[in-house]
Amino acid sequence: MKKKDIEFLDVVALRGPNIWTYRPVLQAWVDIGELEDFPSNTIPGFYERLSTWLPTLIEHRCSPGVRGGFLQRLREGTWPAHILEHVTLELQNLAGLPGGFGKARETATRGVYKVIVRAWQEDVTRAALAAGRDLVMAAMEDRPYDVEDTVARLRRMVDRHCLGPSTACIVDAADDRDIPAIRLFEGNLVQLGYGARQRRIWTAETDRTSAIAEGISRDKDLTKRLLAECGVPVPEGRLVESPEEAWEVAQDIGVPVVVKPYDGNHGRGVFTNLNSQEEIASAYAVAEEEGSGVLVERFVVGNEHRLLVVGGRMVAAARGEPAWVVGDGEHSIEDLIDLQINTDPRRGRGEDCPLNPVRLDSAARLEIARQGYEAASVPAAGRRVLIQRNGNVAFDVTDRVHPEVSHAVTLAARVVGLDVAGVDVVAEDISRPLQAQRGAIVEVNAGPGLLMHLKPADGEPRPVGRAIVDHLFPEGEDGRIPVVGVTGTNGKTVVARLTARLLRLWGKHVGLACSEGLYFNERQVQRGDCADWASGRRVLINRSVDAAVIENSTAVILGQGLAYDRCQVGVVTNLDDGDHLGEYDIRDLDGMYNVLRTQVDVVLPTGAAVLNARDQRLVEMAGLCDGDVVFFGLDPHLSAIASHVALGKRAVYIQDGHVVLAHGSRQERLSEVAAIPLTLQGRVDFQIENVLAAVGAAWALGVPADIIRVGIETFDVERADAPWQFTLVERGRATVVVDGAHNAAALRALIAAAERFPASRRRVVYGAGKDRRDEDLLEQGRLLGDAFDQVVLYDDATVTSRRPAGQARALLRGGAQAGARATAIADEPDHALAIQTMLDSIQPGDFVVVQCDEGNTETTLHLLHRWIEQN
């Protein structure tokens, strides 16, 4: 029974471009039950409670397009699905993921809606969606709800699951340059670009950062010696093995000195301005615990600075400042730290806080002890106490760095071998040369944090992410390889495989993900249906791939999203009657048009859409493409082709029995149709269209005509390239065709091709395959009954079905019985037995069509090959 509630029926992650947006989203199917009859303005107190709990909803403009637009809709009356969309987005915003796309749409079922929200990170968005549902229901039912606790929980999830600020700023900079990014696992390892042109980052390290350079940077003593050899100013000092040796070195150098771990990081165990043997011995004990050795160095007077070097260029600099408290005669030093320093809103432990909280660690305790205090001491009013001599490196000084200092730090990075380095400099005045003030470079670090430059405590933020991206991808490079996406109702797999072959002949190492498997060049690495998001991603992350061809069914676009953000070529083979209507609430051809247009929407401005000029709906898609359009068709007189060519644009068509490449008034005959094995001497129109689509895709990518010619004239010579697509065998005056048609449009094309082969009797073995609507199965049955004398119907065990056993077969039978030709309609649920019985009973003059299982072609092909051997 329906009730006043919001129930999640399903939540689907669309991880790539989809029918809603270019970005990843979650699509939730929600049933609001009786709430369909209770819009927001009919629920007492709902508006007041929701707007009080989430006052920042005032910023949501919604359909009125003005600030407060959503709250206006809420007052006037809107439905829970729409409210859930906005509440989910706002919870994500409060958790640190601002902005984002959202939609709420009715479905064909009353009370059931699709709620679509931007998924910055899938786990976080799922949690925000669930929390949004609970919050909305609490507001409707006048129950308490802890918004603050929910936001805190979501913030913790953001910190745990989302990219850190250093990585995120690089990814955002890549996005600004239209360079694609793929997060390779839950950490901060990210791929920028695709295939062979990709680069990888791990926080601020890149795949150009050598392991040797990183190892050198961790060894502080080795780093210092290398820098000194190259004339870089460094503090005198050396590695020691005991407190006694540390004191000896300090005496040799001259106090004050610094004691620190030689392979430490983040400033842990670093003690500065040490003057006595006791201080040095205490510091040695802590430094030894933090690392595997201890360094003693000359203490350099001045403030600590962090200078960021990227690709041999200094791009940002930040200064550290000492931390002080001022006594009030009442509070202890420990209390004063919390009252005067840690109350600064810029301080915190989160990654978005530029300053860390100050704590009384061993170095700080030593510092205050020098001044005669302990943690519990209460300084006199007005007395300044130094707590931390260094640290707080978050005050931007980029524009003040002296050119000689800039030269010194870039040289230091080169000496160590780091392409991205954080160079620590101690100097009194960064605007003066180091030698003039006895300043020095004290460390060179790999994988430096970038937050101090992105969100300085004071000063201008610096575009350090852009600097790293520009270093990895110089001007003119975008990290992209040629990507061809193929979608449509029928013919996708043949077009994808033929296009991949043409690119291989062109010299590319091709990754192909299609419904027949996953291929890298000629090697099949996975069998079965790989026309999905995950397989497409496997192609794009493979560093050997320099061209990708990816097949996309409507189910992939609707249920997973595209594997790539943009593509060079987007092919739409046809729409015709569509297929799988009714799934995902796609009810008609207008809805299916919006699905297939996704492939055209993602074509790059430098790319091209390859569209079937026979299909008027596809012709209309041309206006959606950011790049060029190449039309293909069997007839050069099709209005779309004629007008397109008249405008000086490109088309591929058949004229006088030849495949023709036309670019405006220029025409080039590519090949005789009869010479293309896939077309069976030009008798199979749908295969000719498939060839034209692949030719158009290769031509759009710049593949030379002679290579295209060789490719299409040798593809499928032995029926090995597309064995499920109108594979024809003739034996003893009988003809057998194996085909994979499973919808009305494909069946019509199959029947049209079959009619070009004379026969005294036409017979077919056919099954329903995946779930389709009743009317679709009845239509397929009618087509079979009109075109064949004998129809044998089977059950496809290679796909799952929501229907009871035999129901789909019964619908096909009902349609076939309404046909005008079939005189024998039989059921044989077992596909292999149905095929074997049909093949065993072939007579001269028969034309037999054997349909492949939709999920697997091997059984059908095995039986066919055995029949060939016996005949």
Secondary structure, 3 states (H helix, E strand, C coil): CCCEEEEEEEEEEECCCCCCCCCCEEEEEEEEEHHHHCCHHHCCCHHHHHHHHCHHHHHCCCCCCCCCHHHHHHHHCCCHHHHHHHHHHHHHHHCCCCCCCEEEEECCCCCEEEEEEECCCHHHHHHHHHHHHHHHHHHHCCCCCCHHHHHHHHHHHHHHHCCCHHHHHHHHHHHHCCCCEEECCCCCEEEECCHHHCEEEECCEECCCCHHHHHHHHCHHHHHHHHHHCCCCCCCEEEECCHHHHHHHHHHHCCCEEEEECCCCCCCCCEEEECCHHHHHHHHHHHHHHCCCEEEEECCCCEEEEEEEECCEEEEEEECCCEEEECCCCCCHHHHHHHHHCCCCCECCCCCCCECCCCCCHHHHHHHHHCCCCCCCCCCCCCEEEEECCCCCCEECHHHCCHHHHHHHHHHHHHHCCCEEEEEEEECCCCCCCHHHCCEEEEEEECCCCHHHHCCCECCCCCHHHHHHHHHCCCCCCCCCCEEEEECCCCHHHHHHHHHHHHHHCCCCEEEEECCEEEECCEEEEECCCCCHHHHHHHHHCCCCCEEEEECCHHHHHHCCCCCCCEEEEEECCCCCCCCCCHHHCCCHHHHHHHHHHHHHCEEEEEEEEEECCCHHHHHHHHHCCCEEEEEECCCCCHHHHHHHHCCCEEEEEECCEEEEEECCEEEEEEEHHHCHHHCCCCCHHHHHHHHHHHHHHHHHCCCHHHHHHHHHHCCCCCCCCCCCCEEEEECCEEEEEECCCCHHHHHHHHHHHCCCCCCEEEEEEECCCCCCHHHHHHHHHHHHHHCCEEEEECCCCCCCCCCCCHHHHHHHHHHHCCCCCCEEEECCCHHHHHHHHHHCCCCCEEEEEECCCCCCHHHHHHHHHHHHHC
